[in-house]
Amino acid sequence: MVTVHFYTRRGCHLCERAAQVLAQVAAEWEFVATVVDIDSDPAARALYHEEVPVTLLPNGRRFRYELDKNEFQRQLLSLGAHQKK
């Protein structure tokens, strides 16, 4: 199963938009999403303080600020994720 890490923080309008795209894709595709609030995780905050939201895939592909739905789905497919039936 493909695992996607989503780094976010409260009060971030870009994070809210990316989270909506993530939820839309999660309704259609089989993958696991872990959500990390960078303000609760010092290591994540040190990495992504000014770059959230960040969506990180296992192949190293990162989406920063915006999550392009079509490209995200292409990346999931390339990683072996399947669409839900």
PDB file of N, CA, C and O in Angstrom:
ATOM      1  N   MET A   1       0.847  -1.182   0.000  1.00  0.00           N
ATOM      2  CA  MET A   1       0.000   0.000   0.000  1.00  0.00           C
ATOM      3  C   MET A   1       0.891   1.243   0.000  1.00  0.00           C
ATOM      4  O   MET A   1       1.858   1.323   0.758  1.00  0.00           O
ATOM      5  N   VAL A   2       0.566   2.179  -0.830  1.00  0.00           N
ATOM      6  CA  VAL A   2       1.305   3.428  -0.941  1.00  0.00           C
ATOM      7  C   VAL A   2       0.963   4.318   0.262  1.00  0.00           C
ATOM      8  O   VAL A   2      -0.206   4.486   0.609  1.00  0.00           O
ATOM      9  N   THR A   3       1.992   4.880   0.885  1.00  0.00           N
ATOM     10  CA  THR A   3       1.790   5.810   1.995  1.00  0.00           C
ATOM     11  C   THR A   3       2.224   7.200   1.577  1.00  0.00           C
ATOM     12  O   THR A   3       3.328   7.398   1.070  1.00  0.00           O
ATOM     13  N   VAL A   4       1.341   8.158   1.794  1.00  0.00           N
ATOM     14  CA  VAL A   4       1.572   9.556   1.465  1.00  0.00           C
ATOM     15  C   VAL A   4       1.634  10.340   2.772  1.00  0.00           C
ATOM     16  O   VAL A   4       0.789  10.154   3.648  1.00  0.00           O
ATOM     17  N   HIS A   5       2.617  11.202   2.905  1.00  0.00           N
ATOM     18  CA  HIS A   5       2.742  12.050   4.096  1.00  0.00           C
ATOM     19  C   HIS A   5       2.314  13.463   3.718  1.00  0.00           C
ATOM     20  O   HIS A   5       2.787  14.033   2.735  1.00  0.00           O
ATOM     21  N   PHE A   6       1.413  14.010   4.518  1.00  0.00           N
ATOM     22  CA  PHE A   6       0.884  15.348   4.270  1.00  0.00           C
ATOM     23  C   PHE A   6       1.247  16.230   5.461  1.00  0.00           C
ATOM     24  O   PHE A   6       0.764  16.021   6.574  1.00  0.00           O
ATOM     25  N   TYR A   7       2.098  17.211   5.212  1.00  0.00           N
ATOM     26  CA  TYR A   7       2.560  18.134   6.255  1.00  0.00           C
ATOM     27  C   TYR A   7       1.751  19.421   6.158  1.00  0.00           C
ATOM     28  O   TYR A   7       1.655  20.024   5.089  1.00  0.00           O
ATOM     29  N   THR A   8       1.177  19.834   7.271  1.00  0.00           N
ATOM     30  CA  THR A   8       0.240  20.943   7.276  1.00  0.00           C
ATOM     31  C   THR A   8       0.350  21.717   8.579  1.00  0.00           C
ATOM     32  O   THR A   8       1.133  21.360   9.459  1.00  0.00           O
ATOM     33  N   ARG A   9      -0.433  22.772   8.699  1.00  0.00           N
ATOM     34  CA  ARG A   9      -0.572  23.495   9.972  1.00  0.00           C
ATOM     35  C   ARG A   9      -1.931  24.190   9.982  1.00  0.00           C
ATOM     36  O   ARG A   9      -2.504  24.490   8.934  1.00  0.00           O
ATOM     37  N   ARG A  10      -2.424  24.433  11.175  1.00  0.00           N
ATOM     38  CA  ARG A  10      -3.704  25.119  11.316  1.00  0.00           C
ATOM     39  C   ARG A  10      -3.583  26.570  10.862  1.00  0.00           C
ATOM     40  O   ARG A  10      -2.533  27.199  10.996  1.00  0.00           O
ATOM     41  N   GLY A  11      -4.684  27.081  10.324  1.00  0.00           N
ATOM     42  CA  GLY A  11      -4.715  28.475   9.906  1.00  0.00           C
ATOM     43  C   GLY A  11      -4.056  28.750   8.568  1.00  0.00           C
ATOM     44  O   GLY A  11      -3.852  29.909   8.206  1.00  0.00           O
ATOM     45  N   CYS A  12      -3.728  27.724   7.842  1.00  0.00           N
ATOM     46  CA  CYS A  12      -3.044  27.856   6.551  1.00  0.00           C
ATOM     47  C   CYS A  12      -4.062  27.598   5.433  1.00  0.00           C
ATOM     48  O   CYS A  12      -4.528  26.472   5.258  1.00  0.00           O
ATOM     49  N   HIS A  13      -4.399  28.643   4.685  1.00  0.00           N
ATOM     50  CA  HIS A  13      -5.414  28.481   3.636  1.00  0.00           C
ATOM     51  C   HIS A  13      -4.944  27.562   2.507  1.00  0.00           C
ATOM     52  O   HIS A  13      -5.753  26.834   1.931  1.00  0.00           O
ATOM     53  N   LEU A  14      -3.668  27.585   2.190  1.00  0.00           N
ATOM     54  CA  LEU A  14      -3.158  26.659   1.170  1.00  0.00           C
ATOM     55  C   LEU A  14      -3.248  25.219   1.658  1.00  0.00           C
ATOM     56  O   LEU A  14      -3.525  24.308   0.878  1.00  0.00           O
ATOM     57  N   CYS A  15      -3.014  25.022   2.940  1.00  0.00           N
ATOM     58  CA  CYS A  15      -3.117  23.682   3.533  1.00  0.00           C
ATOM     59  C   CYS A  15      -4.544  23.161   3.431  1.00  0.00           C
ATOM     60  O   CYS A  15      -4.765  21.987   3.133  1.00  0.00           O
ATOM     61  N   GLU A  16      -5.506  24.036   3.680  1.00  0.00           N
ATOM     62  CA  GLU A  16      -6.917  23.644   3.595  1.00  0.00           C
ATOM     63  C   GLU A  16      -7.282  23.221   2.179  1.00  0.00           C
ATOM     64  O   GLU A  16      -7.983  22.229   1.982  1.00  0.00           O
ATOM     65  N   ARG A  17      -6.805  23.979   1.192  1.00  0.00           N
ATOM     66  CA  ARG A  17      -7.081  23.623  -0.209  1.00  0.00           C
ATOM     67  C   ARG A  17      -6.437  22.293  -0.581  1.00  0.00           C
ATOM     68  O   ARG A  17      -7.068  21.452  -1.221  1.00  0.00           O
ATOM     69  N   ALA A  18      -5.179  22.100  -0.181  1.00  0.00           N
ATOM     70  CA  ALA A  18      -4.480  20.844  -0.488  1.00  0.00           C
ATOM     71  C   ALA A  18      -5.154  19.669   0.220  1.00  0.00           C
ATOM     72  O   ALA A  18      -5.239  18.576  -0.339  1.00  0.00           O
ATOM     73  N   ALA A  19      -5.632  19.885   1.443  1.00  0.00           N
ATOM     74  CA  ALA A  19      -6.323  18.831   2.186  1.00  0.00           C
ATOM     75  C   ALA A  19      -7.613  18.425   1.477  1.00  0.00           C
ATOM     76  O   ALA A  19      -7.982  17.251   1.490  1.00  0.00           O
ATOM     77  N   GLN A  20      -8.291  19.376   0.866  1.00  0.00           N
ATOM     78  CA  GLN A  20      -9.502  19.058   0.101  1.00  0.00           C
ATOM     79  C   GLN A  20      -9.175  18.173  -1.097  1.00  0.00           C
ATOM     80  O   GLN A  20      -9.887  17.209  -1.378  1.00  0.00           O
ATOM     81  N   VAL A  21      -8.100  18.504  -1.798  1.00  0.00           N
ATOM     82  CA  VAL A  21      -7.677  17.688  -2.945  1.00  0.00           C
ATOM     83  C   VAL A  21      -7.280  16.296  -2.466  1.00  0.00           C
ATOM     84  O   VAL A  21      -7.650  15.296  -3.082  1.00  0.00           O
ATOM     85  N   LEU A  22      -6.530  16.227  -1.373  1.00  0.00           N
ATOM     86  CA  LEU A  22      -6.125  14.940  -0.819  1.00  0.00           C
ATOM     87  C   LEU A  22      -7.352  14.098  -0.485  1.00  0.00           C
ATOM     88  O   LEU A  22      -7.373  12.902  -0.776  1.00  0.00           O
ATOM     89  N   ALA A  23      -8.366  14.699   0.118  1.00  0.00           N
ATOM     90  CA  ALA A  23      -9.592  13.972   0.468  1.00  0.00           C
ATOM     91  C   ALA A  23     -10.335  13.498  -0.776  1.00  0.00           C
ATOM     92  O   ALA A  23     -10.859  12.384  -0.799  1.00  0.00           O
ATOM     93  N   GLN A  24     -10.385  14.335  -1.812  1.00  0.00           N
ATOM     94  CA  GLN A  24     -11.037  13.930  -3.061  1.00  0.00           C
ATOM     95  C   GLN A  24     -10.348  12.718  -3.672  1.00  0.00           C
ATOM     96  O   GLN A  24     -11.003  11.766  -4.098  1.00  0.00           O
ATOM     97  N   VAL A  25      -9.033  12.764  -3.709  1.00  0.00           N
ATOM     98  CA  VAL A  25      -8.281  11.657  -4.303  1.00  0.00           C
ATOM     99  C   VAL A  25      -8.393  10.407  -3.421  1.00  0.00           C
ATOM    100  O   VAL A  25      -8.486   9.292  -3.935  1.00  0.00           O
ATOM    101  N   ALA A  26      -8.385  10.588  -2.111  1.00  0.00           N
ATOM    102  CA  ALA A  26      -8.507   9.449  -1.185  1.00  0.00           C
ATOM    103  C   ALA A  26      -9.851   8.743  -1.345  1.00  0.00           C
ATOM    104  O   ALA A  26      -9.954   7.546  -1.076  1.00  0.00           O
ATOM    105  N   ALA A  27     -10.871   9.462  -1.775  1.00  0.00           N
ATOM    106  CA  ALA A  27     -12.179   8.850  -2.003  1.00  0.00           C
ATOM    107  C   ALA A  27     -12.174   7.958  -3.247  1.00  0.00           C
ATOM    108  O   ALA A  27     -13.036   7.094  -3.405  1.00  0.00           O
ATOM    109  N   GLU A  28     -11.192   8.179  -4.127  1.00  0.00           N
ATOM    110  CA  GLU A  28     -11.142   7.458  -5.401  1.00  0.00           C
ATOM    111  C   GLU A  28     -10.008   6.441  -5.498  1.00  0.00           C
ATOM    112  O   GLU A  28     -10.076   5.512  -6.303  1.00  0.00           O
ATOM    113  N   TRP A  29      -8.973   6.610  -4.686  1.00  0.00           N
ATOM    114  CA  TRP A  29      -7.772   5.788  -4.791  1.00  0.00           C
ATOM    115  C   TRP A  29      -7.458   5.108  -3.474  1.00  0.00           C
ATOM    116  O   TRP A  29      -7.810   5.597  -2.401  1.00  0.00           O
ATOM    117  N   GLU A  30      -6.786   3.964  -3.578  1.00  0.00           N
ATOM    118  CA  GLU A  30      -6.365   3.230  -2.387  1.00  0.00           C
ATOM    119  C   GLU A  30      -4.937   3.616  -2.028  1.00  0.00           C
ATOM    120  O   GLU A  30      -3.993   3.261  -2.735  1.00  0.00           O
ATOM    121  N   PHE A  31      -4.783   4.346  -0.925  1.00  0.00           N
ATOM    122  CA  PHE A  31      -3.483   4.695  -0.374  1.00  0.00           C
ATOM    123  C   PHE A  31      -3.691   5.110   1.070  1.00  0.00           C
ATOM    124  O   PHE A  31      -4.813   5.387   1.495  1.00  0.00           O
ATOM    125  N   VAL A  32      -2.618   5.150   1.809  1.00  0.00           N
ATOM    126  CA  VAL A  32      -2.665   5.569   3.206  1.00  0.00           C
ATOM    127  C   VAL A  32      -2.091   6.980   3.279  1.00  0.00           C
ATOM    128  O   VAL A  32      -1.028   7.255   2.723  1.00  0.00           O
ATOM    129  N   ALA A  33      -2.792   7.863   3.961  1.00  0.00           N
ATOM    130  CA  ALA A  33      -2.307   9.229   4.142  1.00  0.00           C
ATOM    131  C   ALA A  33      -2.036   9.467   5.622  1.00  0.00           C
ATOM    132  O   ALA A  33      -2.910   9.256   6.463  1.00  0.00           O
ATOM    133  N   THR A  34      -0.833   9.903   5.931  1.00  0.00           N
ATOM    134  CA  THR A  34      -0.533  10.329   7.289  1.00  0.00           C
ATOM    135  C   THR A  34      -0.477  11.848   7.281  1.00  0.00           C
ATOM    136  O   THR A  34       0.167  12.453   6.423  1.00  0.00           O
ATOM    137  N   VAL A  35      -1.145  12.448   8.228  1.00  0.00           N
ATOM    138  CA  VAL A  35      -1.215  13.900   8.323  1.00  0.00           C
ATOM    139  C   VAL A  35      -0.378  14.341   9.510  1.00  0.00           C
ATOM    140  O   VAL A  35      -0.574  13.864  10.628  1.00  0.00           O
ATOM    141  N   VAL A  36       0.547  15.247   9.268  1.00  0.00           N
ATOM    142  CA  VAL A  36       1.438  15.738  10.315  1.00  0.00           C
ATOM    143  C   VAL A  36       1.252  17.238  10.459  1.00  0.00           C
ATOM    144  O   VAL A  36       1.499  17.993   9.518  1.00  0.00           O
ATOM    145  N   ASP A  37       0.815  17.672  11.638  1.00  0.00           N
ATOM    146  CA  ASP A  37       0.743  19.097  11.948  1.00  0.00           C
ATOM    147  C   ASP A  37       2.152  19.510  12.344  1.00  0.00           C
ATOM    148  O   ASP A  37       2.649  19.101  13.394  1.00  0.00           O
ATOM    149  N   ILE A  38       2.794  20.309  11.518  1.00  0.00           N
ATOM    150  CA  ILE A  38       4.205  20.630  11.764  1.00  0.00           C
ATOM    151  C   ILE A  38       4.419  21.417  13.053  1.00  0.00           C
ATOM    152  O   ILE A  38       5.524  21.429  13.594  1.00  0.00           O
ATOM    153  N   ASP A  39       3.368  22.074  13.548  1.00  0.00           N
ATOM    154  CA  ASP A  39       3.518  22.823  14.791  1.00  0.00           C
ATOM    155  C   ASP A  39       3.497  21.912  16.016  1.00  0.00           C
ATOM    156  O   ASP A  39       3.788  22.359  17.126  1.00  0.00           O
ATOM    157  N   SER A  40       3.154  20.635  15.821  1.00  0.00           N
ATOM    158  CA  SER A  40       3.190  19.647  16.900  1.00  0.00           C
ATOM    159  C   SER A  40       4.398  18.729  16.789  1.00  0.00           C
ATOM    160  O   SER A  40       4.623  17.881  17.653  1.00  0.00           O
ATOM    161  N   ASP A  41       5.167  18.899  15.735  1.00  0.00           N
ATOM    162  CA  ASP A  41       6.294  18.006  15.468  1.00  0.00           C
ATOM    163  C   ASP A  41       7.522  18.861  15.164  1.00  0.00           C
ATOM    164  O   ASP A  41       7.663  19.347  14.042  1.00  0.00           O
ATOM    165  N   PRO A  42       8.416  19.054  16.141  1.00  0.00           N
ATOM    166  CA  PRO A  42       9.579  19.932  15.932  1.00  0.00           C
ATOM    167  C   PRO A  42      10.440  19.560  14.727  1.00  0.00           C
ATOM    168  O   PRO A  42      10.944  20.442  14.032  1.00  0.00           O
ATOM    169  N   ALA A  43      10.611  18.271  14.477  1.00  0.00           N
ATOM    170  CA  ALA A  43      11.435  17.857  13.332  1.00  0.00           C
ATOM    171  C   ALA A  43      10.773  18.258  12.019  1.00  0.00           C
ATOM    172  O   ALA A  43      11.439  18.753  11.109  1.00  0.00           O
ATOM    173  N   ALA A  44       9.470  18.047  11.921  1.00  0.00           N
ATOM    174  CA  ALA A  44       8.745  18.428  10.708  1.00  0.00           C
ATOM    175  C   ALA A  44       8.737  19.946  10.541  1.00  0.00           C
ATOM    176  O   ALA A  44       8.867  20.449   9.425  1.00  0.00           O
ATOM    177  N   ARG A  45       8.584  20.672  11.642  1.00  0.00           N
ATOM    178  CA  ARG A  45       8.592  22.138  11.558  1.00  0.00           C
ATOM    179  C   ARG A  45       9.949  22.639  11.069  1.00  0.00           C
ATOM    180  O   ARG A  45      10.012  23.577  10.274  1.00  0.00           O
ATOM    181  N   ALA A  46      11.036  22.019  11.538  1.00  0.00           N
ATOM    182  CA  ALA A  46      12.377  22.421  11.094  1.00  0.00           C
ATOM    183  C   ALA A  46      12.541  22.194   9.594  1.00  0.00           C
ATOM    184  O   ALA A  46      13.213  22.974   8.918  1.00  0.00           O
ATOM    185  N   LEU A  47      11.933  21.134   9.072  1.00  0.00           N
ATOM    186  CA  LEU A  47      12.045  20.828   7.639  1.00  0.00           C
ATOM    187  C   LEU A  47      11.140  21.690   6.768  1.00  0.00           C
ATOM    188  O   LEU A  47      11.554  22.135   5.697  1.00  0.00           O
ATOM    189  N   TYR A  48       9.911  21.930   7.216  1.00  0.00           N
ATOM    190  CA  TYR A  48       8.894  22.486   6.332  1.00  0.00           C
ATOM    191  C   TYR A  48       8.267  23.791   6.823  1.00  0.00           C
ATOM    192  O   TYR A  48       7.183  24.157   6.367  1.00  0.00           O
ATOM    193  N   HIS A  49       8.913  24.487   7.726  1.00  0.00           N
ATOM    194  CA  HIS A  49       8.329  25.652   8.379  1.00  0.00           C
ATOM    195  C   HIS A  49       7.619  26.615   7.429  1.00  0.00           C
ATOM    196  O   HIS A  49       6.461  26.959   7.668  1.00  0.00           O
ATOM    197  N   GLU A  50       8.260  27.045   6.393  1.00  0.00           N
ATOM    198  CA  GLU A  50       7.670  28.020   5.470  1.00  0.00           C
ATOM    199  C   GLU A  50       7.147  27.395   4.179  1.00  0.00           C
ATOM    200  O   GLU A  50       6.730  28.119   3.275  1.00  0.00           O
ATOM    201  N   GLU A  51       7.161  26.079   4.076  1.00  0.00           N
ATOM    202  CA  GLU A  51       6.822  25.433   2.805  1.00  0.00           C
ATOM    203  C   GLU A  51       5.486  24.711   2.799  1.00  0.00           C
ATOM    204  O   GLU A  51       5.119  24.136   1.774  1.00  0.00           O
ATOM    205  N   VAL A  52       4.751  24.717   3.888  1.00  0.00           N
ATOM    206  CA  VAL A  52       3.509  23.952   3.925  1.00  0.00           C
ATOM    207  C   VAL A  52       2.442  24.557   3.039  1.00  0.00           C
ATOM    208  O   VAL A  52       2.403  25.770   2.833  1.00  0.00           O
ATOM    209  N   PRO A  53       1.589  23.716   2.521  1.00  0.00           N
ATOM    210  CA  PRO A  53       1.554  22.285   2.725  1.00  0.00           C
ATOM    211  C   PRO A  53       2.582  21.566   1.854  1.00  0.00           C
ATOM    212  O   PRO A  53       2.960  22.039   0.782  1.00  0.00           O
ATOM    213  N   VAL A  54       3.013  20.428   2.342  1.00  0.00           N
ATOM    214  CA  VAL A  54       3.907  19.553   1.582  1.00  0.00           C
ATOM    215  C   VAL A  54       3.269  18.170   1.564  1.00  0.00           C
ATOM    216  O   VAL A  54       2.914  17.621   2.606  1.00  0.00           O
ATOM    217  N   THR A  55       3.130  17.621   0.367  1.00  0.00           N
ATOM    218  CA  THR A  55       2.652  16.260   0.197  1.00  0.00           C
ATOM    219  C   THR A  55       3.828  15.461  -0.330  1.00  0.00           C
ATOM    220  O   THR A  55       4.352  15.753  -1.405  1.00  0.00           O
ATOM    221  N   LEU A  56       4.248  14.450   0.427  1.00  0.00           N
ATOM    222  CA  LEU A  56       5.449  13.677   0.108  1.00  0.00           C
ATOM    223  C   LEU A  56       5.065  12.247  -0.240  1.00  0.00           C
ATOM    224  O   LEU A  56       4.381  11.563   0.522  1.00  0.00           O
ATOM    225  N   LEU A  57       5.522  11.811  -1.411  1.00  0.00           N
ATOM    226  CA  LEU A  57       5.258  10.444  -1.859  1.00  0.00           C
ATOM    227  C   LEU A  57       6.493   9.574  -1.653  1.00  0.00           C
ATOM    228  O   LEU A  57       7.600  10.097  -1.523  1.00  0.00           O
ATOM    229  N   PRO A  58       6.317   8.248  -1.620  1.00  0.00           N
ATOM    230  CA  PRO A  58       7.445   7.351  -1.359  1.00  0.00           C
ATOM    231  C   PRO A  58       8.564   7.413  -2.396  1.00  0.00           C
ATOM    232  O   PRO A  58       9.695   7.031  -2.099  1.00  0.00           O
ATOM    233  N   ASN A  59       8.269   7.886  -3.600  1.00  0.00           N
ATOM    234  CA  ASN A  59       9.306   7.978  -4.626  1.00  0.00           C
ATOM    235  C   ASN A  59      10.098   9.286  -4.518  1.00  0.00           C
ATOM    236  O   ASN A  59      10.938   9.583  -5.368  1.00  0.00           O
ATOM    237  N   GLY A  60       9.823  10.067  -3.462  1.00  0.00           N
ATOM    238  CA  GLY A  60      10.538  11.315  -3.259  1.00  0.00           C
ATOM    239  C   GLY A  60       9.863  12.520  -3.891  1.00  0.00           C
ATOM    240  O   GLY A  60      10.287  13.654  -3.664  1.00  0.00           O
ATOM    241  N   ARG A  61       8.825  12.297  -4.678  1.00  0.00           N
ATOM    242  CA  ARG A  61       8.097  13.409  -5.312  1.00  0.00           C
ATOM    243  C   ARG A  61       7.423  14.230  -4.223  1.00  0.00           C
ATOM    244  O   ARG A  61       6.756  13.680  -3.347  1.00  0.00           O
ATOM    245  N   ARG A  62       7.596  15.537  -4.277  1.00  0.00           N
ATOM    246  CA  ARG A  62       6.985  16.448  -3.311  1.00  0.00           C
ATOM    247  C   ARG A  62       6.123  17.461  -4.031  1.00  0.00           C
ATOM    248  O   ARG A  62       6.495  18.003  -5.072  1.00  0.00           O
ATOM    249  N   PHE A  63       4.982  17.697  -3.459  1.00  0.00           N
ATOM    250  CA  PHE A  63       4.130  18.792  -3.898  1.00  0.00           C
ATOM    251  C   PHE A  63       4.195  19.830  -2.790  1.00  0.00           C
ATOM    252  O   PHE A  63       3.878  19.528  -1.639  1.00  0.00           O
ATOM    253  N   ARG A  64       4.595  21.033  -3.118  1.00  0.00           N
ATOM    254  CA  ARG A  64       4.674  22.112  -2.134  1.00  0.00           C
ATOM    255  C   ARG A  64       3.629  23.159  -2.485  1.00  0.00           C
ATOM    256  O   ARG A  64       3.412  23.477  -3.654  1.00  0.00           O
ATOM    257  N   TYR A  65       2.988  23.685  -1.454  1.00  0.00           N
ATOM    258  CA  TYR A  65       2.013  24.772  -1.563  1.00  0.00           C
ATOM    259  C   TYR A  65       0.693  24.349  -2.195  1.00  0.00           C
ATOM    260  O   TYR A  65      -0.368  24.600  -1.624  1.00  0.00           O
ATOM    261  N   GLU A  66       0.738  23.718  -3.349  1.00  0.00           N
ATOM    262  CA  GLU A  66      -0.483  23.266  -4.011  1.00  0.00           C
ATOM    263  C   GLU A  66      -0.357  21.789  -4.343  1.00  0.00           C
ATOM    264  O   GLU A  66       0.734  21.284  -4.606  1.00  0.00           O
ATOM    265  N   LEU A  67      -1.491  21.110  -4.325  1.00  0.00           N
ATOM    266  CA  LEU A  67      -1.520  19.701  -4.688  1.00  0.00           C
ATOM    267  C   LEU A  67      -2.317  19.573  -5.973  1.00  0.00           C
ATOM    268  O   LEU A  67      -3.544  19.670  -5.966  1.00  0.00           O
ATOM    269  N   ASP A  68      -1.613  19.356  -7.076  1.00  0.00           N
ATOM    270  CA  ASP A  68      -2.248  19.206  -8.383  1.00  0.00           C
ATOM    271  C   ASP A  68      -2.892  17.815  -8.444  1.00  0.00           C
ATOM    272  O   ASP A  68      -2.196  16.800  -8.432  1.00  0.00           O
ATOM    273  N   LYS A  69      -4.211  17.782  -8.508  1.00  0.00           N
ATOM    274  CA  LYS A  69      -4.951  16.518  -8.449  1.00  0.00           C
ATOM    275  C   LYS A  69      -4.541  15.544  -9.553  1.00  0.00           C
ATOM    276  O   LYS A  69      -4.307  14.366  -9.282  1.00  0.00           O
ATOM    277  N   ASN A  70      -4.455  16.024 -10.787  1.00  0.00           N
ATOM    278  CA  ASN A  70      -4.120  15.129 -11.906  1.00  0.00           C
ATOM    279  C   ASN A  70      -2.715  14.559 -11.775  1.00  0.00           C
ATOM    280  O   ASN A  70      -2.502  13.364 -11.984  1.00  0.00           O
ATOM    281  N   GLU A  71      -1.762  15.408 -11.433  1.00  0.00           N
ATOM    282  CA  GLU A  71      -0.384  14.930 -11.292  1.00  0.00           C
ATOM    283  C   GLU A  71      -0.267  13.994 -10.086  1.00  0.00           C
ATOM    284  O   GLU A  71       0.458  13.000 -10.143  1.00  0.00           O
ATOM    285  N   PHE A  72      -0.959  14.299  -9.022  1.00  0.00           N
ATOM    286  CA  PHE A  72      -0.960  13.423  -7.842  1.00  0.00           C
ATOM    287  C   PHE A  72      -1.493  12.043  -8.211  1.00  0.00           C
ATOM    288  O   PHE A  72      -0.920  11.033  -7.804  1.00  0.00           O
ATOM    289  N   GLN A  73      -2.571  11.989  -8.968  1.00  0.00           N
ATOM    290  CA  GLN A  73      -3.118  10.704  -9.386  1.00  0.00           C
ATOM    291  C   GLN A  73      -2.149   9.950 -10.303  1.00  0.00           C
ATOM    292  O   GLN A  73      -2.009   8.732 -10.191  1.00  0.00           O
ATOM    293  N   ARG A  74      -1.488  10.666 -11.199  1.00  0.00           N
ATOM    294  CA  ARG A  74      -0.483  10.018 -12.068  1.00  0.00           C
ATOM    295  C   ARG A  74       0.646   9.424 -11.232  1.00  0.00           C
ATOM    296  O   ARG A  74       1.109   8.314 -11.494  1.00  0.00           O
ATOM    297  N   GLN A  75       1.078  10.167 -10.234  1.00  0.00           N
ATOM    298  CA  GLN A  75       2.145   9.677  -9.361  1.00  0.00           C
ATOM    299  C   GLN A  75       1.687   8.444  -8.575  1.00  0.00           C
ATOM    300  O   GLN A  75       2.439   7.479  -8.450  1.00  0.00           O
ATOM    301  N   LEU A  76       0.468   8.470  -8.050  1.00  0.00           N
ATOM    302  CA  LEU A  76      -0.063   7.299  -7.334  1.00  0.00           C
ATOM    303  C   LEU A  76      -0.073   6.072  -8.243  1.00  0.00           C
ATOM    304  O   LEU A  76       0.332   4.984  -7.832  1.00  0.00           O
ATOM    305  N   LEU A  77      -0.534   6.250  -9.472  1.00  0.00           N
ATOM    306  CA  LEU A  77      -0.574   5.147 -10.432  1.00  0.00           C
ATOM    307  C   LEU A  77       0.824   4.603 -10.682  1.00  0.00           C
ATOM    308  O   LEU A  77       1.015   3.388 -10.741  1.00  0.00           O
ATOM    309  N   SER A  78       1.803   5.487 -10.829  1.00  0.00           N
ATOM    310  CA  SER A  78       3.176   5.047 -11.087  1.00  0.00           C
ATOM    311  C   SER A  78       3.766   4.297  -9.889  1.00  0.00           C
ATOM    312  O   SER A  78       4.698   3.506 -10.039  1.00  0.00           O
ATOM    313  N   LEU A  79       3.215   4.554  -8.705  1.00  0.00           N
ATOM    314  CA  LEU A  79       3.687   3.878  -7.487  1.00  0.00           C
ATOM    315  C   LEU A  79       2.939   2.576  -7.222  1.00  0.00           C
ATOM    316  O   LEU A  79       3.222   1.879  -6.247  1.00  0.00           O
ATOM    317  N   GLY A  80       1.983   2.248  -8.094  1.00  0.00           N
ATOM    318  CA  GLY A  80       1.247   0.995  -7.945  1.00  0.00           C
ATOM    319  C   GLY A  80      -0.049   1.104  -7.169  1.00  0.00           C
ATOM    320  O   GLY A  80      -0.651   0.084  -6.837  1.00  0.00           O
ATOM    321  N   ALA A  81      -0.492   2.311  -6.872  1.00  0.00           N
ATOM    322  CA  ALA A  81      -1.774   2.488  -6.188  1.00  0.00           C
ATOM    323  C   ALA A  81      -2.890   2.144  -7.183  1.00  0.00           C
ATOM    324  O   ALA A  81      -2.714   2.244  -8.397  1.00  0.00           O
ATOM    325  N   HIS A  82      -4.018   1.744  -6.647  1.00  0.00           N
ATOM    326  CA  HIS A  82      -5.157   1.358  -7.467  1.00  0.00           C
ATOM    327  C   HIS A  82      -6.357   2.248  -7.167  1.00  0.00           C
ATOM    328  O   HIS A  82      -6.530   2.742  -6.053  1.00  0.00           O
ATOM    329  N   GLN A  83      -7.167   2.432  -8.183  1.00  0.00           N
ATOM    330  CA  GLN A  83      -8.413   3.140  -7.966  1.00  0.00           C
ATOM    331  C   GLN A  83      -9.382   2.220  -7.242  1.00  0.00           C
ATOM    332  O   GLN A  83      -9.368   1.006  -7.443  1.00  0.00           O
ATOM    333  N   LYS A  84     -10.223   2.806  -6.399  1.00  0.00           N
ATOM    334  CA  LYS A  84     -11.237   2.030  -5.689  1.00  0.00           C
ATOM    335  C   LYS A  84     -12.329   1.628  -6.672  1.00  0.00           C
ATOM    336  O   LYS A  84     -12.613   2.325  -7.646  1.00  0.00           O
ATOM    337  N   LYS A  85     -12.915   0.506  -6.386  1.00  0.00           N
ATOM    338  CA  LYS A  85     -13.978   0.006  -7.283  1.00  0.00           C
ATOM    339  C   LYS A  85     -15.324   0.500  -6.850  1.00  0.00           C
ATOM    340  O   LYS A  85     -16.331   0.182  -7.482  1.00  0.00           O
TER     341      LYS A  85
END
